[in-house]
Amino acid sequence: MRALIASLILLALPAGCGADGPPKPPADEPAPGLSVSGMVKVGVSGS
């Protein structure tokens, strides 16, 4: 059981160390053709 846990930890380490490259900030501009509009109501009603 310890070998299984140790192997899972060794497999998970590269994923937490930036193995996919350096972090990239999100783009500042909105996606083209995307718009959000509307109204939201939150509450409880009843009689």
C-alpha angles and dihedrals in degrees: 000000000000091000090054093051092045092051091049091051091050091051092048097049097078091052091058095045100064095264089160093060136271119326116270123209117235119261115266097216121079121247112271116259094016120124131163123201138150144085131277125202122191123188149090123271133177145132 
